Amino acid sequence: MRVVITGSIALDHLMTFPGRFAEHLIADHLDEVSLSFLADGLTVRRGGTGANIALGLARLGHRPVLVGAAGPDFADYRADLEGEGVDNAFVRISAEQYTARFVCTTDAVGNQIATFYPGAMSEAREVYLRPVADRLGGVDLVLIAPDDPDAMLRHTDECRRYGYPFAADPSQQLARMDGPAIRRLVDGARYLFTNAYERELLCQKTGWSEQDVLGRVGQWITTRGRDGVVIEAMGRPRIGVPAVLTEDEVDPTGVGDGFRAGFVCGVAWDLGPERAAEIGCALATLVLEVTGPQGYRLDPGRFTTMLTSAYGAGSADAVGPVLRAAVREAGVVR
């Protein structure tokens, strides 16, 4: 399956705060917040939603194509992604701006305060999908992950114009985009990804009801953290998939990207939406157990054990052989 991932490429500066942000917010003064938190540690990790999702797919044995924009400081990152199986031929390298930066502080209960500087990401709007599809001999799915908003809309328009199936993942860009832009991004998507909060925000900003949204997309996948995932499609029974729980929760950064990579992997393997969500939940947990969105390793044996523990032998029997074959065939560094 020819999968193209469009989205941000970034360097993540991740810090931890030992207390709770909420204890320092005064309800009557939220309109004039001026706070500084002393962090316990700083870790610099490679990230960006597009790169995270593409890397997850590569570790599952796919050869995804990453489409985005980065700066001249991307060379080492690019080489490592390529070594893991990500096709970076269509990543635009800016002559003027550095790779985007994500600066995030996580408190003791998992709440986050973050700032994102786009940098070279703003040039993603100059990258077109048609040359990608022409080189690949067609595209089976384009996942449009958070990126420069104009790039996201351009990619969506191209998908409609040329008939490329696409998945809409507006995520954190919902806060920036207005209702008409969100409607343009979502309408006609084969898959729509949101978390529970983004689900409400999407309906609020578009003016669409949940039924309106379901009438405009193929499947709506809503992630709910420890409460798992819900998959909905017009005229079909609602599917609920529990999360893969772990006692080793370390860092939530990139967990959603891990889920999306796993889900798309299940789609590529033609395993159906429920199995796809199970793969997504298991990969999300691997991300959760380490610092940063890319620090995990994927061992097929442990992965199938996680599926067995969470979903039973049927899940592991369906996924395990396909995963082992894909990883073996890919033959990339892990």
C-alpha positions in Angstrom: 0.0 0.0 0.0 1.4 3.4 -1.0 1.1 5.7 2.0 2.1 9.3 2.0 2.3 11.2 5.3 2.2 15.0 5.2 2.9 16.9 8.4 5.4 18.8 10.5 9.0 17.9 11.0 10.4 19.3 14.2 12.9 19.2 17.1 11.2 18.7 20.4 12.6 20.4 23.6 10.9 18.5 26.4 11.0 19.6 30.0 9.4 18.2 33.2 7.9 20.2 36.1 7.6 18.3 39.4 4.4 20.0 40.5 0.9 20.7 39.0 0.3 23.6 36.7 -3.3 23.9 38.1 -2.0 24.8 41.6 -0.4 28.0 40.2 -3.4 29.2 38.1 -5.6 31.7 39.9 -9.2 31.5 38.6 -9.9 35.2 38.9 -6.8 36.2 37.0 -6.6 33.9 34.0 -6.8 36.9 31.7 -3.4 38.1 32.9 -1.3 35.0 33.5 2.5 35.5 34.0 4.1 32.4 35.2 7.6 30.8 35.1 8.1 27.1 36.0 11.5 25.7 37.1 11.9 22.5 35.2 13.7 19.5 36.5 15.2 18.4 33.2 15.5 19.1 29.5 15.6 16.5 26.8 16.0 17.4 23.1 14.3 14.8 20.9 13.4 14.6 17.2 9.7 14.9 16.4 7.0 16.6 14.4 3.7 14.9 13.7 4.5 14.0 10.1 7.9 12.5 11.0 6.6 10.7 14.1 3.8 9.0 12.1 6.1 8.1 9.2 8.7 6.6 11.6 6.0 4.6 13.3 4.9 3.1 10.0 8.5 2.4 9.1 9.1 0.5 12.3 6.0 -1.6 11.6 7.6 -2.6 8.3 6.2 -0.1 5.8 8.0 2.3 3.5 6.0 5.5 3.9 6.7 8.7 2.0 7.2 11.8 4.2 6.1 15.1 2.7 7.0 18.3 4.6 9.6 21.0 5.0 12.7 21.3 7.2 15.8 23.4 7.5 19.5 23.0 6.7 19.9 21.4 10.1 17.8 18.4 9.0 20.7 16.4 7.5 21.4 14.0 10.4 17.7 13.6 11.1 17.0 12.9 7.5 19.7 10.2 7.3 18.4 8.4 10.4 14.8 8.5 9.1 16.0 7.1 5.8 17.9 4.4 7.6 14.7 3.3 9.4 12.8 3.1 6.1 11.2 6.5 5.6 11.3 7.9 2.1 12.4 11.6 2.5 12.7 12.4 -1.2 9.9 14.9 -1.1 10.9 16.8 2.1 11.6 20.4 1.1 14.8 21.9 2.6 14.5 25.7 3.3 17.4 27.9 2.3 16.5 30.5 5.0 14.8 28.9 8.0 15.6 26.2 10.5 13.6 23.2 11.2 10.5 23.8 13.4 10.8 23.7 17.2 8.3 22.3 19.7 9.0 23.4 23.3 6.9 21.5 25.9 6.8 21.3 29.7 4.9 18.4 31.3 3.7 18.5 34.9 3.5 15.7 37.4 0.1 14.6 36.3 0.7 14.7 32.6 -0.7 18.2 31.8 1.3 20.1 29.2 2.1 23.7 28.3 3.8 24.0 24.9 4.9 26.5 22.2 5.5 25.6 18.6 7.7 27.7 16.3 7.0 26.8 12.7 10.3 27.9 11.0 10.8 26.0 7.8 7.4 24.3 8.2 5.8 27.4 6.7 7.3 26.4 3.3 5.4 23.1 3.3 2.8 24.9 1.3 5.2 24.9 -1.6 5.3 21.1 -1.8 2.7 19.4 -4.2 1.4 15.9 -4.0 1.0 15.3 -7.8 4.8 14.7 -8.3 4.8 12.3 -5.4 1.9 10.3 -6.8 3.4 10.3 -10.3 6.7 8.9 -9.0 4.9 6.3 -6.9 2.6 5.3 -9.7 -0.4 6.4 -7.6 -1.3 6.9 -4.0 -3.5 4.6 -1.8 -3.7 7.0 1.2 -2.5 10.4 2.1 -2.6 11.2 5.8 -2.8 15.0 6.3 -1.3 15.6 9.7 -0.8 18.9 11.5 1.4 21.2 9.4 1.4 24.7 8.0 -2.4 25.3 7.7 -2.1 26.5 4.1 -0.2 23.3 3.3 -2.8 21.2 4.9 -5.6 22.8 2.9 -3.6 22.6 -0.4 -2.9 18.9 0.2 -6.6 18.3 0.9 -7.6 20.2 -2.3 -5.1 18.1 -4.3 -6.5 14.9 -2.9 -10.0 15.8 -4.0 -8.9 17.1 -7.4 -6.9 14.0 -8.3 -8.9 11.4 -6.4 -6.3 10.5 -3.8 -8.0 8.9 -0.7 -7.0 10.9 2.3 -7.2 11.0 6.1 -7.8 14.3 7.9 -5.9 14.8 11.2 -6.3 18.5 12.1 -5.3 18.0 15.7 -3.6 21.0 17.3 -4.3 23.2 14.2 -8.0 23.2 15.1 -7.3 26.0 17.5 -5.8 28.1 14.7 -8.1 27.4 11.8 -11.6 28.9 11.4 -14.8 27.0 10.6 -14.7 27.2 6.8 -11.1 26.0 6.7 -11.8 23.1 9.0 -14.8 22.1 6.9 -12.6 22.3 3.8 -10.0 20.1 5.5 -12.5 17.4 6.7 -15.1 17.1 4.0 -14.6 13.9 2.0 -11.9 12.3 4.2 -11.9 8.6 4.3 -10.7 8.8 7.9 -11.0 11.6 10.4 -8.8 11.5 13.5 -9.5 13.6 16.7 -9.3 13.2 20.4 -12.3 13.8 22.6 -11.7 17.5 23.1 -10.9 18.1 19.5 -14.1 16.3 18.6 -16.2 18.9 20.5 -14.1 21.8 19.2 -14.4 20.6 15.6 -18.2 20.6 15.9 -18.3 24.0 17.6 -16.1 25.7 15.0 -17.7 24.1 11.9 -21.3 24.4 13.1 -21.7 20.8 12.2 -23.4 18.2 14.4 -21.8 14.9 15.0 -24.2 13.4 12.4 -23.2 16.1 9.9 -19.6 15.1 10.3 -20.3 11.4 10.0 -22.1 12.2 6.8 -19.0 13.8 5.3 -16.3 11.3 6.3 -15.9 7.5 5.9 -14.8 6.8 9.5 -14.4 9.0 12.5 -11.8 7.8 14.9 -11.8 9.4 18.4 -9.0 8.7 20.8 -9.9 9.0 24.5 -6.6 8.4 26.4 -6.9 5.6 29.0 -10.5 5.1 27.9 -9.4 3.8 24.5 -10.8 4.6 21.1 -14.2 4.9 19.4 -14.7 4.3 15.7 -17.8 5.5 14.0 -19.2 5.4 10.5 -22.6 6.3 9.2 -25.0 3.4 9.2 -22.6 1.1 11.0 -22.3 -0.1 14.7 -20.1 2.0 16.9 -16.8 0.2 17.7 -15.1 0.7 21.0 -11.5 -0.5 21.5 -9.9 -0.3 25.0 -6.4 1.2 25.5 -3.4 -1.0 26.1 -2.6 -0.1 29.7 0.9 0.1 31.2 2.4 0.8 34.6 5.4 2.5 33.0 3.9 5.8 31.8 6.8 8.2 31.1 5.9 10.9 28.6 2.6 11.5 26.6 4.4 13.4 23.8 3.7 11.8 20.5 1.3 9.1 21.8 -1.4 10.3 19.3 1.0 10.1 16.5 1.9 6.5 17.5 -1.8 5.6 17.4 -2.2 7.1 13.9 0.8 5.2 12.6 -0.5 1.9 14.0 -4.1 2.5 12.7 -2.8 3.3 9.2 -0.7 0.2 9.4 -3.7 -1.9 10.1 -5.6 -0.3 7.2 -2.6 -1.0 4.9 -2.7 -4.7 6.0 -6.4 -4.8 5.4 -7.2 -6.0 8.9 -10.3 -3.9 9.4 -10.9 -0.9 11.7 -11.0 -2.8 15.0 -7.7 -4.5 14.5 -6.2 -1.3 13.1 -7.2 0.5 16.3 -5.7 -2.3 18.4 -2.4 -1.9 16.6 -2.6 1.8 17.1 -3.3 1.5 20.8 -0.4 -0.9 21.3 2.0 1.4 19.4 0.8 4.4 21.4 1.6 2.6 24.6 5.2 2.0 23.4 5.5 5.7 22.8 4.1 6.5 26.2 6.7 4.3 28.0 9.7 6.4 26.8 10.7 10.0 26.8 10.0 11.7 23.5 7.9 10.6 20.5 10.6 8.5 18.8 12.6 6.9 21.6 10.8 3.5 21.6 11.9 0.3 19.8 9.5 -2.1 18.3 10.1 -5.8 19.0 7.5 -7.9 17.2 7.5 -10.5 20.0 6.7 -8.1 22.7 4.2 -6.3 20.5 2.2 -9.4 19.9 2.3 -10.2 23.6 0.9 -6.7 24.3 -2.0 -7.4 21.9 -2.6 -10.8 23.5 -2.8 -9.3 27.0 -5.1 -6.4 25.9 -7.3 -8.0 23.3 -6.8 -11.8 23.4 -5.1 -14.4 21.2 -7.3 -13.5 18.2 -5.7 -10.1 17.9 -2.1 -11.5 18.2 -2.9 -14.3 15.7 -4.2 -11.8 13.1 -1.4 -9.2 13.6 1.7 -11.1 14.6 2.5 -13.1 11.4 1.8 -10.0 9.2 4.0 -7.8 11.4 6.9 -10.3 11.5 6.8 -10.7 7.8 6.7 -7.0 7.2 9.6 -6.2 9.5 11.6 -9.1 8.0 10.9 -7.9 4.4 11.7 -4.3 5.2 15.1 -5.2 6.6 15.8 -1.8 8.1 17.7 -0.8 11.2 15.6 -1.1 14.4 
